[in-house]
Amino acid sequence: MEASIAKSVKDKKTNLHFRRFELKYHVPRAIADRIIPQMMNYMVWDDYTQDDAGYDVHTLYMDSPGFKCYHEKLDGIMNRKKVRIRTYVRDYNDRTSMFLELKRRSGEVILKDRMIVKGADFKDFMKDPFSLMKTEAYRGGFLNEFLWEHSVNTMKPVVLVSYKRKAFFSRFDSKFRVTFDYDISFAKPDGLKYNTNYENFFDDLVVMEVKFNGAMPRWFHDIIEEYGLTKDTFSKYCSGIESMYGLPAYF
């Protein structure tokens, strides 16, 4: 998997900015396994999935000592941000591509910006976040905003979320994507070390995310109606916080 992503980063321009709608659905695993073959008339595996095994996603979420991001989500604040670091391998090394991310909600629109850093620089970041400013290639508007959010809120790593993802995009519109996240589990973080003992709370739950610009295709709307699926506000981050810490006191 690491080789696949590294090749993609090298061979083509990696998309580091996203603006789209995102809808989430709770789907029993058996139903997800029925939906995917129906989708294949209109969709293809994305570049990273390649086969039915999917790929790993590991995300380290940052938050303030008072869990500001967590409470803003629960309070339904329509303009909010998440600060996180993502990678796609269980055991990273100095050459692994890591993604620093800011995920924003602006009303109903999701905006995500990310920056690639190498594993060696991530290790320095965990000791001193401003160490990235020493590398000219990283300097710029995004890093400034990331470090501002990180420092002004005194952010620290709070939860590590891990899952297996199967991802697809439309044959007719590459901006229409559907992902299925399996085996969602959480751990208290030790950097981004994945020898941590994860706790899996969703054995039969698959989170289906529908990502698009404009309108959802009619054929996919028909699939949603066929299975009686309803939109959900499920948050992997908030579920991870509650699983690891209970219900944090308000900041």
C-alpha positions as CSV (number, residue, x, y, z in Angstrom):
1,M,0.0,0.0,0.0
2,E,2.8,2.4,0.9
3,A,4.4,1.8,-2.5
4,S,1.2,2.4,-4.3
5,I,0.6,5.8,-2.6
6,A,4.3,6.8,-2.9
7,K,4.1,6.1,-6.7
8,S,0.9,8.1,-7.0
9,V,2.4,11.1,-5.2
10,K,5.5,10.9,-7.5
11,D,3.7,10.2,-10.8
12,K,0.9,12.7,-10.7
13,K,-0.3,15.8,-8.9
14,T,-1.8,14.8,-5.6
15,N,-5.0,16.6,-4.8
16,L,-4.3,18.6,-1.6
17,H,-7.5,20.7,-1.6
18,F,-11.1,19.4,-1.6
19,R,-14.4,21.3,-1.6
20,R,-17.5,19.1,-1.6
21,F,-20.6,17.8,0.1
22,E,-20.2,14.7,2.3
23,L,-23.1,12.5,3.4
24,K,-22.7,9.7,5.9
25,Y,-24.8,6.5,6.4
26,H,-24.6,3.7,8.9
27,V,-24.8,0.5,6.9
28,P,-24.7,-3.1,8.2
29,R,-21.8,-5.0,6.7
30,A,-24.1,-7.4,4.8
31,I,-26.0,-4.5,3.2
32,A,-22.7,-2.9,2.2
33,D,-21.6,-6.1,0.5
34,R,-24.8,-6.0,-1.6
35,I,-24.5,-2.3,-2.5
36,I,-21.0,-2.5,-3.8
37,P,-21.8,-4.9,-6.7
38,Q,-24.7,-2.7,-7.7
39,M,-22.4,0.4,-7.8
40,M,-19.9,-1.3,-10.1
41,N,-22.2,-0.7,-13.1
42,Y,-21.4,3.0,-12.7
43,M,-18.2,3.1,-10.6
44,V,-14.6,1.8,-10.5
45,W,-12.2,1.2,-7.7
46,D,-10.1,4.2,-6.9
47,D,-6.3,4.3,-7.5
48,Y,-5.4,3.1,-4.0
49,T,-8.0,0.4,-3.4
50,Q,-7.1,-1.8,-6.3
51,D,-8.9,-4.9,-5.0
52,D,-11.5,-6.0,-2.5
53,A,-9.1,-5.9,0.4
54,G,-9.2,-2.1,0.6
55,Y,-6.5,-0.1,2.3
56,D,-5.5,1.1,5.8
57,V,-6.4,4.6,7.0
58,H,-4.8,5.8,10.3
59,T,-5.6,9.3,11.6
60,L,-4.2,11.1,14.6
61,Y,-6.6,13.7,15.8
62,M,-5.5,16.8,17.7
63,D,-7.6,18.8,20.2
64,S,-7.3,21.4,22.9
65,P,-7.1,20.4,26.6
66,G,-10.8,21.2,26.9
67,F,-11.7,19.2,23.7
68,K,-12.8,22.2,21.8
69,C,-13.2,20.4,18.4
70,Y,-15.2,17.6,20.1
71,H,-17.7,20.0,21.8
72,E,-18.1,22.1,18.6
73,K,-19.2,19.0,16.8
74,L,-21.6,18.0,19.5
75,D,-23.0,21.6,19.7
76,G,-23.6,21.6,15.9
77,I,-21.4,24.6,15.2
78,M,-21.7,25.0,11.5
79,N,-18.3,26.6,10.9
80,R,-15.7,24.5,12.6
81,K,-12.3,22.8,12.0
82,K,-10.6,19.5,12.8
83,V,-6.8,19.3,13.0
84,R,-5.4,15.9,12.2
85,I,-2.5,13.9,10.7
86,R,-3.1,11.0,8.4
87,T,-1.1,8.1,6.9
88,Y,-2.0,5.0,5.1
89,V,0.4,2.5,6.6
90,R,0.4,0.8,9.9
91,D,4.2,1.1,10.5
92,Y,5.7,4.3,9.1
93,N,9.3,5.1,8.6
94,D,11.4,8.2,7.7
95,R,10.3,8.1,4.1
96,T,6.6,7.5,4.6
97,S,4.3,10.2,3.3
98,M,2.2,11.8,6.1
99,F,-0.6,14.3,5.5
100,L,-1.2,17.2,7.8
101,E,-4.8,18.1,7.4
102,L,-7.3,20.9,8.2
103,K,-10.9,19.7,7.7
104,R,-13.4,22.5,7.8
105,R,-17.2,22.6,7.7
106,S,-18.7,25.8,6.3
107,G,-22.5,25.4,6.5
108,E,-23.2,22.2,4.4
109,V,-19.9,22.3,2.5
110,I,-16.8,20.4,3.6
111,L,-13.4,21.9,2.8
112,K,-10.2,19.9,3.3
113,D,-6.6,21.1,2.9
114,R,-3.6,18.9,3.4
115,M,0.2,19.0,3.1
116,I,2.6,16.1,2.6
117,V,5.5,15.7,5.0
118,K,7.9,12.9,5.4
119,G,7.9,10.6,8.4
120,A,11.3,11.9,9.5
121,D,9.9,15.5,9.6
122,F,6.8,14.3,11.4
123,K,8.9,12.9,14.2
124,D,10.5,16.4,14.6
125,F,7.0,17.9,14.5
126,M,5.8,15.8,17.4
127,K,8.7,17.2,19.5
128,D,8.5,20.7,18.2
129,P,5.6,21.7,15.8
130,F,7.4,24.7,14.6
131,S,10.4,22.6,13.4
132,L,8.6,22.3,10.0
133,M,9.2,26.0,9.5
134,K,12.9,25.2,9.1
135,T,12.2,23.3,5.8
136,E,11.6,25.8,2.9
137,A,9.5,23.3,1.0
138,Y,6.9,23.3,3.8
139,R,6.6,27.0,4.3
140,G,3.5,28.8,3.2
141,G,-0.1,29.7,3.9
142,F,-1.3,26.2,4.8
143,L,1.5,25.4,7.2
144,N,1.0,28.8,8.9
145,E,-2.7,28.2,9.3
146,F,-2.1,24.6,10.6
147,L,0.4,25.8,13.1
148,W,-1.8,28.7,14.2
149,E,-4.7,26.3,14.9
150,H,-2.4,24.0,16.7
151,S,-0.7,26.5,18.9
152,V,-3.5,29.0,19.7
153,N,-5.6,26.1,21.0
154,T,-2.7,24.4,22.7
155,M,-3.5,21.2,20.7
156,K,-2.2,17.8,21.6
157,P,-2.8,14.3,20.2
158,V,-5.9,12.9,21.7
159,V,-7.1,9.8,19.8
160,L,-5.9,7.6,17.0
161,V,-8.6,6.3,14.6
162,S,-7.9,3.3,12.4
163,Y,-10.1,1.5,9.8
164,K,-10.0,-0.3,6.5
165,R,-11.4,1.7,3.5
166,K,-12.9,0.6,0.2
167,A,-13.2,3.5,-2.2
168,F,-14.8,4.1,-5.6
169,F,-15.3,6.9,-8.0
170,S,-17.8,7.3,-10.8
171,R,-17.0,6.3,-14.4
172,F,-18.7,9.4,-15.6
173,D,-17.7,12.0,-12.9
174,S,-14.4,11.5,-11.0
175,K,-15.6,14.0,-8.3
176,F,-18.4,11.6,-7.3
177,R,-16.9,9.2,-4.7
178,V,-18.2,6.6,-2.4
179,T,-16.2,5.1,0.4
180,F,-16.9,2.2,2.9
181,D,-15.1,2.2,6.2
182,Y,-14.8,-1.2,8.0
183,D,-13.4,-2.3,11.3
184,I,-13.3,1.1,12.9
185,S,-11.2,1.1,16.0
186,F,-9.7,3.6,18.4
187,A,-6.6,4.0,20.6
188,K,-5.1,6.5,22.9
189,P,-2.1,7.8,20.8
190,D,1.5,7.3,21.2
191,G,2.5,9.5,18.2
192,L,1.4,7.5,15.2
193,K,2.6,4.1,16.5
194,Y,0.3,1.3,15.4
195,N,1.5,-1.4,17.7
196,T,-1.0,0.2,20.1
197,N,-3.8,-2.0,21.3
198,Y,-6.9,-0.8,19.4
199,E,-10.4,-1.2,20.7
200,N,-13.0,-2.1,18.0
201,F,-16.5,-1.0,18.9
202,F,-18.2,-1.5,15.5
203,D,-17.9,-5.1,14.4
204,D,-20.9,-5.1,12.1
205,L,-21.0,-1.3,11.3
206,V,-19.8,0.1,8.0
207,V,-19.7,3.8,7.5
208,M,-20.6,4.7,3.9
209,E,-19.6,8.2,2.9
210,V,-20.9,9.8,-0.3
211,K,-18.8,12.7,-1.6
212,F,-19.8,14.9,-4.5
213,N,-20.0,18.4,-6.0
214,G,-23.4,19.5,-7.4
215,A,-26.0,16.8,-7.2
216,M,-26.0,13.2,-6.3
217,P,-26.6,10.9,-9.3
218,R,-30.1,9.6,-9.6
219,W,-29.0,6.0,-9.8
220,F,-27.3,6.3,-6.4
221,H,-30.3,8.0,-4.9
222,D,-32.3,4.9,-6.0
223,I,-29.8,2.6,-4.1
224,I,-30.3,4.7,-1.0
225,E,-34.1,4.4,-1.3
226,E,-34.0,0.7,-2.1
227,Y,-32.3,0.0,1.3
228,G,-34.1,2.7,3.2
229,L,-30.8,4.4,4.3
230,T,-31.0,7.7,6.2
231,K,-28.3,10.3,6.6
232,D,-26.4,10.2,9.9
233,T,-24.1,12.7,11.7
234,F,-21.8,9.9,12.9
235,S,-18.3,11.2,13.7
236,K,-15.4,8.8,14.0
237,Y,-13.5,11.4,16.0
238,C,-16.3,12.0,18.6
239,S,-16.9,8.2,18.9
240,G,-13.2,7.8,19.5
241,I,-13.1,10.4,22.2
242,E,-16.1,8.9,24.0
243,S,-14.6,5.4,23.7
244,M,-11.3,6.5,25.1
245,Y,-12.3,9.2,27.6
246,G,-16.0,8.8,28.3
247,L,-17.9,12.2,28.0
248,P,-15.3,15.0,28.4
249,A,-16.3,17.9,30.5
250,Y,-17.1,21.1,28.6
251,F,-14.2,23.4,28.0
